[in-house]
Every structure is written in structure tokens, then in C-alpha cells.
Amino acid sequence: MFYDGRNSKDSCLEVVYRMYWLCHHIHAYKKTQVALAHGITMGGGASLMVPLKFSVVTEKTVFSTPEASIGFHTDCGFSFIHSRLPGHLGEFLALTGARLNGKELVAAGLATHFVPSEKLPELEKRLIGLNTGDEIAVKSAIEEFSEDVQLDGQSVLNKQSIIDECFSKETVAEIIKSFEAEAGKEGNGWIGPVLKGLKKSSPTGLKITLRSVREGREQSLAECLKKEFRLTINILRAIISADIYEGIRALTIEKDNAPKWDPPTLDKVDDDKVDLVFQPFGEDLELQIPENENCRWDGKYENSAYATSQVTAEAK
């Protein structure tokens, strides 16, 4: 969708606005929700799992936030979610796009229960048969099928000290340098493939992503989503780089896996230009997040300045 709309200004603005507004609504929703995440659960898809009261994963669940690798950024509320993970695990996941399995998701606090896939149909029937949204009843039903998790010895979650040492560095370049130094040490063979992917990612996407997650530590969910909305619209407008379209072309359309980034290296990505994608829009053109619990439906796209006035942030 992003790629098809690359030559039409703001062709994806409405769907982006609606998605981020929905992300806030899901986080703040008071009724009991259950996600059954069985299979690939990445990026925006993961935003429909992690915030729910209960999120059930299986041995076939695969989680990742790989957006930086294609010149994009960690969005759909993940600059908020990742910034609150232990240590610097959030920066690691956001920059590398590293994958977590179902058991790792539970251990990291990104899911609540692990259920073997063969039990999932029974669990779903059980939940439907409850005919209640009572949180205690739902939790009890899930726990009839769930299992305690034990991490594999080689799990990346057992590498927290190395992750914290490397991904606490101030810049992406310093992170990579530190990660390279660790890769040369005995027993750190797992770093090689991760480092290779990190180095192949969009330099612009990496710089934007690191800053966004770091800022997220001091921001509320609403502030994170408003920021992510600005980032997404400015990235799609290619105001400092068209890497998003080159990344999608190379990794998902033509699949030559040979993107030509512009700028091509981290040292060529001007921090002053990165500032531009973070600049606030006019107040009426920001993502409108409901401020009051009694007005939960405020801010919907159809009531926004974009829909009512047919204006763009740039024109404003």
C-alpha cells in the first residue's frame, strides 16, 4: 500500500491516522480482550496482540519489529512498548528486527500465556463458551490450557548483559562498534547474523528508530503515537530520504535484497535533517488522541482537519 501510493501525495494518510488512533483505543480499552497469536505477529500485527489484557502465543508464534530495516521506524505504539522493556532490550529489538518466539514473548512480558498449538482450538471454544467478559473467569479458562515457559539456553533473552552493554551507547554507530567488539569474543557466535542484518538496514531508518524509542522513555502512550504519526507521514513524504520505498522494493516486491540507501551510510545521515521528521505539525493536524475517558471516541479521522478541510500538514 505504501509503495503503490509513493507517487500520490498523502495517499496513505487516512489509513495511518485510523491505525494509530485505533492503537490508542486498544491500549485504553476496558473490556477484557484476548489475542490468539498463532504464527507471524510482526510490526502493526503485533500491536493487535501486545496491549491486550490477555495475549496467547504458541510454539509457532514469531514476533518482530523489523521496520528500520526497510527505512521506516518502529510504529503502532512500539516506541512506547519497546522503551519500557527491561534494560535496552527495546533498542535491540527495534534496531535489529530480531525475532522472538512464543516462550520468549511471555518471558519478556510481551504476551501473557503460552499454549501449545494443538490446544488452541479447544481454548477458543472454551473462551466463546464462557459468555462472559469477567477478567478472572477468562484468565482461569486460559490457564486450563497454558504451560509455564522455560527459555532455551541460547535465547537472546539470556544475553541481556551484552545487549545492555552495546545498545545503551548513545548513537547507532557506537552501538554497532560495541556490538562488533562483542562479536569477536568466545561464545558470541549468535551476534554475527544479527550484526549482519543491522549493517544492511537503512541508515536513516536506524537513526530515526533509535531516537524515537529513546524519546519514548519520557513520553506517554498518546505522545508516542502522535510522534509516530508525524514520523510516518514525513517518511512517506520522503522529506529527507526515500529509503522506505527502496526498502519495500528490495525486500518485499522485487526481492533482490540489494537496497540502495540514500544516504548510503550512517555518517552521511545529517542529524539536523533527522530533526525535520520529528517536527510537530499544526495542532489541528496532529493525531487527535482522546484526552478524557468520557470522550473515548473523540479524534476519529472523519472529525479531523484532514477529513473536514481536506488539508495537509505541508499546505498548512
C-alpha positions as protocol buffer text, in pm:
chain_id: "A"
residue {
  index: 1
  type: MET
  ca { x: 0 y: 0 z: 0 }
}
residue {
  index: 2
  type: PHE
  ca { x: 279 y: 243 z: 93 }
}
residue {
  index: 3
  type: TYR
  ca { x: 474 y: 156 z: -221 }
}
residue {
  index: 4
  type: ASP
  ca { x: 174 y: 181 z: -454 }
}
residue {
  index: 5
  type: GLY
  ca { x: 100 y: 527 z: -315 }
}
residue {
  index: 6
  type: ARG
  ca { x: 454 y: 659 z: -345 }
}
residue {
  index: 7
  type: ASN
  ca { x: 370 y: 896 z: -631 }
}
residue {
  index: 8
  type: SER
  ca { x: 44 y: 1025 z: -482 }
}
residue {
  index: 9
  type: LYS
  ca { x: 82 y: 1276 z: -200 }
}
residue {
  index: 10
  type: ASP
  ca { x: -56 y: 1156 z: 133 }
}
residue {
  index: 11
  type: SER
  ca { x: -242 y: 867 z: -30 }
}
residue {
  index: 12
  type: CYS
  ca { x: -196 y: 660 z: 289 }
}
residue {
  index: 13
  type: LEU
  ca { x: -263 y: 937 z: 542 }
}
residue {
  index: 14
  type: GLU
  ca { x: -615 y: 824 z: 629 }
}
residue {
  index: 15
  type: VAL
  ca { x: -524 y: 462 z: 695 }
}
residue {
  index: 16
  type: VAL
  ca { x: -220 y: 566 z: 902 }
}
residue {
  index: 17
  type: TYR
  ca { x: -432 y: 806 z: 1108 }
}
residue {
  index: 18
  type: ARG
  ca { x: -701 y: 544 z: 1168 }
}
residue {
  index: 19
  type: MET
  ca { x: -447 y: 276 z: 1261 }
}
residue {
  index: 20
  type: TYR
  ca { x: -267 y: 487 z: 1520 }
}
residue {
  index: 21
  type: TRP
  ca { x: -594 y: 614 z: 1666 }
}
residue {
  index: 22
  type: LEU
  ca { x: -706 y: 250 z: 1692 }
}
residue {
  index: 23
  type: CYS
  ca { x: -378 y: 158 z: 1864 }
}
residue {
  index: 24
  type: HIS
  ca { x: -455 y: 407 z: 2141 }
}
residue {
  index: 25
  type: HIS
  ca { x: -812 y: 279 z: 2166 }
}
residue {
  index: 26
  type: ILE
  ca { x: -690 y: -80 z: 2206 }
}
residue {
  index: 27
  type: HIS
  ca { x: -443 y: 16 z: 2479 }
}
residue {
  index: 28
  type: ALA
  ca { x: -712 y: 205 z: 2671 }
}
residue {
  index: 29
  type: TYR
  ca { x: -997 y: -40 z: 2614 }
}
residue {
  index: 30
  type: LYS
  ca { x: -1158 y: -151 z: 2941 }
}
residue {
  index: 31
  type: LYS
  ca { x: -1337 y: -467 z: 2833 }
}
residue {
  index: 32
  type: THR
  ca { x: -1146 y: -794 z: 2850 }
}
residue {
  index: 33
  type: GLN
  ca { x: -975 y: -871 z: 2520 }
}
residue {
  index: 34
  type: VAL
  ca { x: -791 y: -1187 z: 2421 }
}
residue {
  index: 35
  type: ALA
  ca { x: -548 y: -1224 z: 2130 }
}
residue {
  index: 36
  type: LEU
  ca { x: -470 y: -1571 z: 1998 }
}
residue {
  index: 37
  type: ALA
  ca { x: -141 y: -1510 z: 1814 }
}
residue {
  index: 38
  type: HIS
  ca { x: -53 y: -1823 z: 1620 }
}
residue {
  index: 39
  type: GLY
  ca { x: 208 y: -1761 z: 1351 }
}
residue {
  index: 40
  type: ILE
  ca { x: 373 y: -1443 z: 1225 }
}
residue {
  index: 41
  type: THR
  ca { x: 294 y: -1149 z: 1452 }
}
residue {
  index: 42
  type: MET
  ca { x: 508 y: -859 z: 1335 }
}
residue {
  index: 43
  type: GLY
  ca { x: 501 y: -480 z: 1335 }
}
residue {
  index: 44
  type: GLY
  ca { x: 147 y: -349 z: 1314 }
}
residue {
  index: 45
  type: GLY
  ca { x: 13 y: -701 z: 1361 }
}
residue {
  index: 46
  type: ALA
  ca { x: 190 y: -723 z: 1695 }
}
residue {
  index: 47
  type: SER
  ca { x: 15 y: -402 z: 1803 }
}
residue {
  index: 48
  type: LEU
  ca { x: -308 y: -603 z: 1798 }
}
residue {
  index: 49
  type: MET
  ca { x: -157 y: -852 z: 2043 }
}
residue {
  index: 50
  type: VAL
  ca { x: 79 y: -692 z: 2296 }
}
residue {
  index: 51
  type: PRO
  ca { x: -155 y: -432 z: 2454 }
}
residue {
  index: 52
  type: LEU
  ca { x: -445 y: -670 z: 2515 }
}
residue {
  index: 53
  type: LYS
  ca { x: -537 y: -787 z: 2864 }
}
residue {
  index: 54
  type: PHE
  ca { x: -455 y: -1143 z: 2758 }
}
residue {
  index: 55
  type: SER
  ca { x: -234 y: -1246 z: 2467 }
}
residue {
  index: 56
  type: VAL
  ca { x: -190 y: -1616 z: 2398 }
}
residue {
  index: 57
  type: VAL
  ca { x: 106 y: -1739 z: 2193 }
}
residue {
  index: 58
  type: THR
  ca { x: 218 y: -2082 z: 2071 }
}
residue {
  index: 59
  type: GLU
  ca { x: 537 y: -2254 z: 1963 }
}
residue {
  index: 60
  type: LYS
  ca { x: 466 y: -2126 z: 1610 }
}
residue {
  index: 61
  type: THR
  ca { x: 439 y: -1759 z: 1705 }
}
residue {
  index: 62
  type: VAL
  ca { x: 708 y: -1535 z: 1555 }
}
residue {
  index: 63
  type: PHE
  ca { x: 737 y: -1175 z: 1673 }
}
residue {
  index: 64
  type: SER
  ca { x: 949 y: -898 z: 1525 }
}
residue {
  index: 65
  type: THR
  ca { x: 955 y: -522 z: 1470 }
}
residue {
  index: 66
  type: PRO
  ca { x: 1171 y: -506 z: 1155 }
}
residue {
  index: 67
  type: GLU
  ca { x: 1064 y: -164 z: 1025 }
}
residue {
  index: 68
  type: ALA
  ca { x: 1407 y: 6 z: 1049 }
}
residue {
  index: 69
  type: SER
  ca { x: 1548 y: -247 z: 803 }
}
residue {
  index: 70
  type: ILE
  ca { x: 1333 y: -102 z: 524 }
}
residue {
  index: 71
  type: GLY
  ca { x: 1385 y: 265 z: 605 }
}
residue {
  index: 72
  type: PHE
  ca { x: 1080 y: 302 z: 827 }
}
residue {
  index: 73
  type: HIS
  ca { x: 1055 y: 325 z: 1208 }
}
residue {
  index: 74
  type: THR
  ca { x: 913 y: 127 z: 1500 }
}
residue {
  index: 75
  type: ASP
  ca { x: 549 y: 240 z: 1499 }
}
residue {
  index: 76
  type: CYS
  ca { x: 197 y: 141 z: 1610 }
}
residue {
  index: 77
  type: GLY
  ca { x: 283 y: 226 z: 1969 }
}
residue {
  index: 78
  type: PHE
  ca { x: 608 y: 31 z: 1983 }
}
residue {
  index: 79
  type: SER
  ca { x: 821 y: 335 z: 2061 }
}
residue {
  index: 80
  type: PHE
  ca { x: 620 y: 326 z: 2385 }
}
residue {
  index: 81
  type: ILE
  ca { x: 622 y: -52 z: 2432 }
}
residue {
  index: 82
  type: HIS
  ca { x: 989 y: -112 z: 2347 }
}
residue {
  index: 83
  type: SER
  ca { x: 1107 y: 177 z: 2560 }
}
residue {
  index: 84
  type: ARG
  ca { x: 958 y: 5 z: 2864 }
}
residue {
  index: 85
  type: LEU
  ca { x: 1121 y: -335 z: 2819 }
}
residue {
  index: 86
  type: PRO
  ca { x: 1399 y: -437 z: 3060 }
}
residue {
  index: 87
  type: GLY
  ca { x: 1731 y: -261 z: 3011 }
}
residue {
  index: 88
  type: HIS
  ca { x: 1798 y: -183 z: 2648 }
}
residue {
  index: 89
  type: LEU
  ca { x: 1614 y: -483 z: 2503 }
}
residue {
  index: 90
  type: GLY
  ca { x: 1376 y: -241 z: 2330 }
}
residue {
  index: 91
  type: GLU
  ca { x: 1653 y: -70 z: 2135 }
}
residue {
  index: 92
  type: PHE
  ca { x: 1789 y: -412 z: 2041 }
}
residue {
  index: 93
  type: LEU
  ca { x: 1455 y: -538 z: 1907 }
}
residue {
  index: 94
  type: ALA
  ca { x: 1377 y: -211 z: 1728 }
}
residue {
  index: 95
  type: LEU
  ca { x: 1714 y: -171 z: 1555 }
}
residue {
  index: 96
  type: THR
  ca { x: 1787 y: -534 z: 1466 }
}
residue {
  index: 97
  type: GLY
  ca { x: 1437 y: -663 z: 1397 }
}
residue {
  index: 98
  type: ALA
  ca { x: 1540 y: -971 z: 1598 }
}
residue {
  index: 99
  type: ARG
  ca { x: 1272 y: -1236 z: 1624 }
}
residue {
  index: 100
  type: LEU
  ca { x: 1124 y: -1372 z: 1944 }
}
residue {
  index: 101
  type: ASN
  ca { x: 934 y: -1699 z: 1974 }
}
residue {
  index: 102
  type: GLY
  ca { x: 626 y: -1761 z: 2184 }
}
residue {
  index: 103
  type: LYS
  ca { x: 806 y: -1858 z: 2503 }
}
residue {
  index: 104
  type: GLU
  ca { x: 1038 y: -1559 z: 2474 }
}
residue {
  index: 105
  type: LEU
  ca { x: 739 y: -1328 z: 2432 }
}
residue {
  index: 106
  type: VAL
  ca { x: 591 y: -1448 z: 2761 }
}
residue {
  index: 107
  type: ALA
  ca { x: 926 y: -1420 z: 2937 }
}
residue {
  index: 108
  type: ALA
  ca { x: 974 y: -1065 z: 2805 }
}
residue {
  index: 109
  type: GLY
  ca { x: 625 y: -959 z: 2911 }
}
residue {
  index: 110
  type: LEU
  ca { x: 505 y: -907 z: 2554 }
}
residue {
  index: 111
  type: ALA
  ca { x: 249 y: -1189 z: 2587 }
}
residue {
  index: 112
  type: THR
  ca { x: 68 y: -1332 z: 2887 }
}
residue {
  index: 113
  type: HIS
  ca { x: 26 y: -1706 z: 2821 }
}
residue {
  index: 114
  type: PHE
  ca { x: 190 y: -1986 z: 2624 }
}
residue {
  index: 115
  type: VAL
  ca { x: -47 y: -2254 z: 2492 }
}
residue {
  index: 116
  type: PRO
  ca { x: 66 y: -2544 z: 2265 }
}
residue {
  index: 117
  type: SER
  ca { x: -84 y: -2502 z: 1920 }
}
residue {
  index: 118
  type: GLU
  ca { x: -275 y: -2831 z: 1935 }
}
residue {
  index: 119
  type: LYS
  ca { x: -474 y: -2696 z: 2231 }
}
residue {
  index: 120
  type: LEU
  ca { x: -562 y: -2366 z: 2066 }
}
residue {
  index: 121
  type: PRO
  ca { x: -891 y: -2479 z: 1902 }
}
residue {
  index: 122
  type: GLU
  ca { x: -1011 y: -2613 z: 2240 }
}
residue {
  index: 123
  type: LEU
  ca { x: -914 y: -2290 z: 2413 }
}
residue {
  index: 124
  type: GLU
  ca { x: -1101 y: -2083 z: 2157 }
}
residue {
  index: 125
  type: LYS
  ca { x: -1415 y: -2294 z: 2206 }
}
residue {
  index: 126
  type: ARG
  ca { x: -1377 y: -2262 z: 2581 }
}
residue {
  index: 127
  type: LEU
  ca { x: -1350 y: -1883 z: 2564 }
}
residue {
  index: 128
  type: ILE
  ca { x: -1650 y: -1849 z: 2335 }
}
residue {
  index: 129
  type: GLY
  ca { x: -1847 y: -2078 z: 2563 }
}
residue {
  index: 130
  type: LEU
  ca { x: -1778 y: -1863 z: 2868 }
}
residue {
  index: 131
  type: ASN
  ca { x: -2024 y: -1599 z: 2752 }
}
residue {
  index: 132
  type: THR
  ca { x: -1867 y: -1354 z: 2995 }
}
residue {
  index: 133
  type: GLY
  ca { x: -1604 y: -1085 z: 2986 }
}
residue {
  index: 134
  type: ASP
  ca { x: -1516 y: -1127 z: 3351 }
}
residue {
  index: 135
  type: GLU
  ca { x: -1138 y: -1094 z: 3371 }
}
residue {
  index: 136
  type: ILE
  ca { x: -1092 y: -1361 z: 3639 }
}
residue {
  index: 137
  type: ALA
  ca { x: -1308 y: -1612 z: 3452 }
}
residue {
  index: 138
  type: VAL
  ca { x: -1121 y: -1551 z: 3126 }
}
residue {
  index: 139
  type: LYS
  ca { x: -781 y: -1582 z: 3293 }
}
residue {
  index: 140
  type: SER
  ca { x: -886 y: -1905 z: 3463 }
}
residue {
  index: 141
  type: ALA
  ca { x: -1004 y: -2051 z: 3132 }
}
residue {
  index: 142
  type: ILE
  ca { x: -677 y: -1969 z: 2958 }
}
residue {
  index: 143
  type: GLU
  ca { x: -476 y: -2117 z: 3242 }
}
residue {
  index: 144
  type: GLU
  ca { x: -654 y: -2451 z: 3195 }
}
residue {
  index: 145
  type: PHE
  ca { x: -459 y: -2479 z: 2868 }
}
residue {
  index: 146
  type: SER
  ca { x: -143 y: -2274 z: 2926 }
}
residue {
  index: 147
  type: GLU
  ca { x: 201 y: -2401 z: 3024 }
}
residue {
  index: 148
  type: ASP
  ca { x: 488 y: -2247 z: 3217 }
}
residue {
  index: 149
  type: VAL
  ca { x: 773 y: -2135 z: 2993 }
}
residue {
  index: 150
  type: GLN
  ca { x: 1137 y: -2224 z: 3017 }
}
residue {
  index: 151
  type: LEU
  ca { x: 1375 y: -2040 z: 2789 }
}
residue {
  index: 152
  type: ASP
  ca { x: 1619 y: -2223 z: 2566 }
}
residue {
  index: 153
  type: GLY
  ca { x: 1975 y: -2174 z: 2685 }
}
residue {
  index: 154
  type: GLN
  ca { x: 2061 y: -1990 z: 2363 }
}
residue {
  index: 155
  type: SER
  ca { x: 1769 y: -1748 z: 2383 }
}
residue {
  index: 156
  type: VAL
  ca { x: 1862 y: -1388 z: 2312 }
}
residue {
  index: 157
  type: LEU
  ca { x: 1686 y: -1300 z: 2637 }
}
residue {
  index: 158
  type: ASN
  ca { x: 1974 y: -1473 z: 2815 }
}
residue {
  index: 159
  type: LYS
  ca { x: 2211 y: -1223 z: 2651 }
}
residue {
  index: 160
  type: GLN
  ca { x: 2073 y: -921 z: 2836 }
}
residue {
  index: 161
  type: SER
  ca { x: 2409 y: -810 z: 2976 }
}
residue {
  index: 162
  type: ILE
  ca { x: 2563 y: -793 z: 2627 }
}
residue {
  index: 163
  type: ILE
  ca { x: 2254 y: -621 z: 2487 }
}
residue {
  index: 164
  type: ASP
  ca { x: 2261 y: -362 z: 2764 }
}
residue {
  index: 165
  type: GLU
  ca { x: 2633 y: -301 z: 2720 }
}
residue {
  index: 166
  type: CYS
  ca { x: 2604 y: -244 z: 2344 }
}
residue {
  index: 167
  type: PHE
  ca { x: 2260 y: -92 z: 2296 }
}
residue {
  index: 168
  type: SER
  ca { x: 2300 y: 163 z: 2574 }
}
residue {
  index: 169
  type: LYS
  ca { x: 2550 y: 352 z: 2359 }
}
residue {
  index: 170
  type: GLU
  ca { x: 2448 y: 700 z: 2251 }
}
residue {
  index: 171
  type: THR
  ca { x: 2449 y: 660 z: 1872 }
}
residue {
  index: 172
  type: VAL
  ca { x: 2379 y: 386 z: 1618 }
}
residue {
  index: 173
  type: ALA
  ca { x: 2743 y: 397 z: 1506 }
}
residue {
  index: 174
  type: GLU
  ca { x: 2864 y: 346 z: 1864 }
}
residue {
  index: 175
  type: ILE
  ca { x: 2612 y: 63 z: 1911 }
}
residue {
  index: 176
  type: ILE
  ca { x: 2744 y: -117 z: 1603 }
}
residue {
  index: 177
  type: LYS
  ca { x: 3107 y: -66 z: 1707 }
}
residue {
  index: 178
  type: SER
  ca { x: 3037 y: -207 z: 2053 }
}
residue {
  index: 179
  type: PHE
  ca { x: 2840 y: -500 z: 1907 }
}
residue {
  index: 180
  type: GLU
  ca { x: 3129 y: -577 z: 1671 }
}
residue {
  index: 181
  type: ALA
  ca { x: 3368 y: -589 z: 1965 }
}
residue {
  index: 182
  type: GLU
  ca { x: 3143 y: -836 z: 2148 }
}
residue {
  index: 183
  type: ALA
  ca { x: 3107 y: -1050 z: 1834 }
}
residue {
  index: 184
  type: GLY
  ca { x: 3478 y: -1131 z: 1847 }
}
residue {
  index: 185
  type: LYS
  ca { x: 3457 y: -1283 z: 2192 }
}
residue {
  index: 186
  type: GLU
  ca { x: 3427 y: -1657 z: 2256 }
}
residue {
  index: 187
  type: GLY
  ca { x: 3070 y: -1784 z: 2280 }
}
residue {
  index: 188
  type: ASN
  ca { x: 2918 y: -1488 z: 2100 }
}
residue {
  index: 189
  type: GLY
  ca { x: 2860 y: -1652 z: 1762 }
}
residue {
  index: 190
  type: TRP
  ca { x: 2492 y: -1553 z: 1782 }
}
residue {
  index: 191
  type: ILE
  ca { x: 2588 y: -1189 z: 1722 }
}
residue {
  index: 192
  type: GLY
  ca { x: 2721 y: -1239 z: 1369 }
}
residue {
  index: 193
  type: PRO
  ca { x: 2391 y: -1287 z: 1183 }
}
residue {
  index: 194
  type: VAL
  ca { x: 2221 y: -1014 z: 1389 }
}
residue {
  index: 195
  type: LEU
  ca { x: 2505 y: -771 z: 1321 }
}
residue {
  index: 196
  type: LYS
  ca { x: 2499 y: -851 z: 950 }
}
residue {
  index: 197
  type: GLY
  ca { x: 2129 y: -761 z: 932 }
}
residue {
  index: 198
  type: LEU
  ca { x: 2184 y: -445 z: 1134 }
}
residue {
  index: 199
  type: LYS
  ca { x: 2455 y: -325 z: 896 }
}
residue {
  index: 200
  type: LYS
  ca { x: 2233 y: -390 z: 593 }
}
residue {
  index: 201
  type: SER
  ca { x: 1948 y: -178 z: 731 }
}
residue {
  index: 202
  type: SER
  ca { x: 1864 y: 175 z: 621 }
}
residue {
  index: 203
  type: PRO
  ca { x: 2099 y: 421 z: 798 }
}
residue {
  index: 204
  type: THR
  ca { x: 1819 y: 679 z: 803 }
}
residue {
  index: 205
  type: GLY
  ca { x: 1568 y: 428 z: 940 }
}
residue {
  index: 206
  type: LEU
  ca { x: 1812 y: 323 z: 1214 }
}
residue {
  index: 207
  type: LYS
  ca { x: 1877 y: 679 z: 1331 }
}
residue {
  index: 208
  type: ILE
  ca { x: 1508 y: 769 z: 1336 }
}
residue {
  index: 209
  type: THR
  ca { x: 1418 y: 448 z: 1518 }
}
residue {
  index: 210
  type: LEU
  ca { x: 1680 y: 482 z: 1790 }
}
residue {
  index: 211
  type: ARG
  ca { x: 1578 y: 840 z: 1863 }
}
residue {
  index: 212
  type: SER
  ca { x: 1208 y: 751 z: 1867 }
}
residue {
  index: 213
  type: VAL
  ca { x: 1249 y: 464 z: 2116 }
}
residue {
  index: 214
  type: ARG
  ca { x: 1479 y: 672 z: 2335 }
}
residue {
  index: 215
  type: GLU
  ca { x: 1230 y: 961 z: 2338 }
}
residue {
  index: 216
  type: GLY
  ca { x: 956 y: 709 z: 2419 }
}
residue {
  index: 217
  type: ARG
  ca { x: 1102 y: 654 z: 2765 }
}
residue {
  index: 218
  type: GLU
  ca { x: 994 y: 1004 z: 2863 }
}
residue {
  index: 219
  type: GLN
  ca { x: 666 y: 1008 z: 2670 }
}
residue {
  index: 220
  type: SER
  ca { x: 315 y: 887 z: 2739 }
}
residue {
  index: 221
  type: LEU
  ca { x: 143 y: 647 z: 2502 }
}
residue {
  index: 222
  type: ALA
  ca { x: -50 y: 937 z: 2347 }
}
residue {
  index: 223
  type: GLU
  ca { x: 270 y: 1136 z: 2296 }
}
residue {
  index: 224
  type: CYS
  ca { x: 439 y: 835 z: 2137 }
}
residue {
  index: 225
  type: LEU
  ca { x: 154 y: 777 z: 1893 }
}
residue {
  index: 226
  type: LYS
  ca { x: 140 y: 1145 z: 1797 }
}
residue {
  index: 227
  type: LYS
  ca { x: 514 y: 1138 z: 1735 }
}
residue {
  index: 228
  type: GLU
  ca { x: 488 y: 816 z: 1533 }
}
residue {
  index: 229
  type: PHE
  ca { x: 213 y: 970 z: 1320 }
}
residue {
  index: 230
  type: ARG
  ca { x: 442 y: 1264 z: 1233 }
}
residue {
  index: 231
  type: LEU
  ca { x: 731 y: 1030 z: 1160 }
}
residue {
  index: 232
  type: THR
  ca { x: 526 y: 806 z: 933 }
}
residue {
  index: 233
  type: ILE
  ca { x: 374 y: 1090 z: 733 }
}
residue {
  index: 234
  type: ASN
  ca { x: 711 y: 1266 z: 694 }
}
residue {
  index: 235
  type: ILE
  ca { x: 885 y: 942 z: 597 }
}
residue {
  index: 236
  type: LEU
  ca { x: 616 y: 864 z: 339 }
}
residue {
  index: 237
  type: ARG
  ca { x: 657 y: 1220 z: 207 }
}
residue {
  index: 238
  type: ALA
  ca { x: 1028 y: 1141 z: 171 }
}
residue {
  index: 239
  type: ILE
  ca { x: 1122 y: 1477 z: 318 }
}
residue {
  index: 240
  type: ILE
  ca { x: 1477 y: 1362 z: 396 }
}
residue {
  index: 241
  type: SER
  ca { x: 1502 y: 1024 z: 224 }
}
residue {
  index: 242
  type: ALA
  ca { x: 1301 y: 787 z: 4 }
}
residue {
  index: 243
  type: ASP
  ca { x: 1451 y: 480 z: 174 }
}
residue {
  index: 244
  type: ILE
  ca { x: 1106 y: 349 z: 272 }
}
residue {
  index: 245
  type: TYR
  ca { x: 1019 y: 290 z: -93 }
}
residue {
  index: 246
  type: GLU
  ca { x: 1360 y: 149 z: -182 }
}
residue {
  index: 247
  type: GLY
  ca { x: 1341 y: -86 z: 116 }
}
residue {
  index: 248
  type: ILE
  ca { x: 995 y: -213 z: 25 }
}
residue {
  index: 249
  type: ARG
  ca { x: 1107 y: -259 z: -337 }
}
residue {
  index: 250
  type: ALA
  ca { x: 1421 y: -452 z: -248 }
}
residue {
  index: 251
  type: LEU
  ca { x: 1285 y: -670 z: 34 }
}
residue {
  index: 252
  type: THR
  ca { x: 920 y: -734 z: -49 }
}
residue {
  index: 253
  type: ILE
  ca { x: 848 y: -658 z: -416 }
}
residue {
  index: 254
  type: GLU
  ca { x: 1146 y: -735 z: -641 }
}
residue {
  index: 255
  type: LYS
  ca { x: 1315 y: -922 z: -353 }
}
residue {
  index: 256
  type: ASP
  ca { x: 1667 y: -866 z: -481 }
}
residue {
  index: 257
  type: ASN
  ca { x: 1770 y: -791 z: -121 }
}
residue {
  index: 258
  type: ALA
  ca { x: 2003 y: -522 z: -251 }
}
residue {
  index: 259
  type: PRO
  ca { x: 1860 y: -186 z: -144 }
}
residue {
  index: 260
  type: LYS
  ca { x: 2048 y: 127 z: -243 }
}
residue {
  index: 261
  type: TRP
  ca { x: 2009 y: 353 z: 56 }
}
residue {
  index: 262
  type: ASP
  ca { x: 2025 y: 730 z: 24 }
}
residue {
  index: 263
  type: PRO
  ca { x: 2221 y: 845 z: 219 }
}
residue {
  index: 264
  type: PRO
  ca { x: 2420 y: 519 z: 197 }
}
residue {
  index: 265
  type: THR
  ca { x: 2599 y: 529 z: 534 }
}
residue {
  index: 266
  type: LEU
  ca { x: 2532 y: 645 z: 889 }
}
residue {
  index: 267
  type: ASP
  ca { x: 2790 y: 924 z: 874 }
}
residue {
  index: 268
  type: LYS
  ca { x: 2607 y: 1073 z: 576 }
}
residue {
  index: 269
  type: VAL
  ca { x: 2275 y: 1097 z: 761 }
}
residue {
  index: 270
  type: ASP
  ca { x: 2265 y: 1454 z: 889 }
}
residue {
  index: 271
  type: ASP
  ca { x: 2121 y: 1481 z: 1241 }
}
residue {
  index: 272
  type: ASP
  ca { x: 1973 y: 1821 z: 1152 }
}
residue {
  index: 273
  type: LYS
  ca { x: 1775 y: 1652 z: 877 }
}
residue {
  index: 274
  type: VAL
  ca { x: 1660 y: 1379 z: 1112 }
}
residue {
  index: 275
  type: ASP
  ca { x: 1523 y: 1660 z: 1329 }
}
residue {
  index: 276
  type: LEU
  ca { x: 1290 y: 1754 z: 1044 }
}
residue {
  index: 277
  type: VAL
  ca { x: 1085 y: 1433 z: 1059 }
}
residue {
  index: 278
  type: PHE
  ca { x: 1025 y: 1486 z: 1432 }
}
residue {
  index: 279
  type: GLN
  ca { x: 892 y: 1840 z: 1396 }
}
residue {
  index: 280
  type: PRO
  ca { x: 536 y: 1886 z: 1528 }
}
residue {
  index: 281
  type: PHE
  ca { x: 251 y: 1960 z: 1287 }
}
residue {
  index: 282
  type: GLY
  ca { x: -1 y: 2235 z: 1350 }
}
residue {
  index: 283
  type: GLU
  ca { x: -215 y: 2140 z: 1649 }
}
residue {
  index: 284
  type: ASP
  ca { x: -524 y: 2059 z: 1441 }
}
residue {
  index: 285
  type: LEU
  ca { x: -314 y: 1838 z: 1211 }
}
residue {
  index: 286
  type: GLU
  ca { x: -167 y: 1619 z: 1483 }
}
residue {
  index: 287
  type: LEU
  ca { x: -314 y: 1277 z: 1557 }
}
residue {
  index: 288
  type: GLN
  ca { x: -608 y: 1360 z: 1781 }
}
residue {
  index: 289
  type: ILE
  ca { x: -594 y: 1132 z: 2085 }
}
residue {
  index: 290
  type: PRO
  ca { x: -894 y: 1136 z: 2325 }
}
residue {
  index: 291
  type: GLU
  ca { x: -791 y: 1326 z: 2637 }
}
residue {
  index: 292
  type: ASN
  ca { x: -1088 y: 1228 z: 2853 }
}
residue {
  index: 293
  type: GLU
  ca { x: -1211 y: 878 z: 2936 }
}
residue {
  index: 294
  type: ASN
  ca { x: -1568 y: 1001 z: 2896 }
}
residue {
  index: 295
  type: CYS
  ca { x: -1495 y: 1110 z: 2538 }
}
residue {
  index: 296
  type: ARG
  ca { x: -1329 y: 793 z: 2413 }
}
residue {
  index: 297
  type: TRP
  ca { x: -1447 y: 836 z: 2055 }
}
residue {
  index: 298
  type: ASP
  ca { x: -1302 y: 1185 z: 2015 }
}
residue {
  index: 299
  type: GLY
  ca { x: -1039 y: 1240 z: 1748 }
}
residue {
  index: 300
  type: LYS
  ca { x: -1165 y: 996 z: 1486 }
}
residue {
  index: 301
  type: TYR
  ca { x: -1040 y: 1058 z: 1134 }
}
residue {
  index: 302
  type: GLU
  ca { x: -1375 y: 1170 z: 996 }
}
residue {
  index: 303
  type: ASN
  ca { x: -1380 y: 1453 z: 1251 }
}
residue {
  index: 304
  type: SER
  ca { x: -1019 y: 1556 z: 1191 }
}
residue {
  index: 305
  type: ALA
  ca { x: -895 y: 1856 z: 995 }
}
residue {
  index: 306
  type: TYR
  ca { x: -771 y: 1619 z: 727 }
}
residue {
  index: 307
  type: ALA
  ca { x: -1122 y: 1492 z: 654 }
}
residue {
  index: 308
  type: THR
  ca { x: -1324 y: 1808 z: 720 }
}
residue {
  index: 309
  type: SER
  ca { x: -1099 y: 2057 z: 546 }
}
residue {
  index: 310
  type: GLN
  ca { x: -913 y: 1831 z: 304 }
}
residue {
  index: 311
  type: VAL
  ca { x: -584 y: 1994 z: 401 }
}
residue {
  index: 312
  type: THR
  ca { x: -236 y: 1856 z: 453 }
}
residue {
  index: 313
  type: ALA
  ca { x: 17 y: 1940 z: 718 }
}
residue {
  index: 314
  type: GLU
  ca { x: 250 y: 2069 z: 450 }
}
residue {
  index: 315
  type: ALA
  ca { x: -10 y: 2300 z: 299 }
}
residue {
  index: 316
  type: LYS
  ca { x: -97 y: 2430 z: 644 }
}
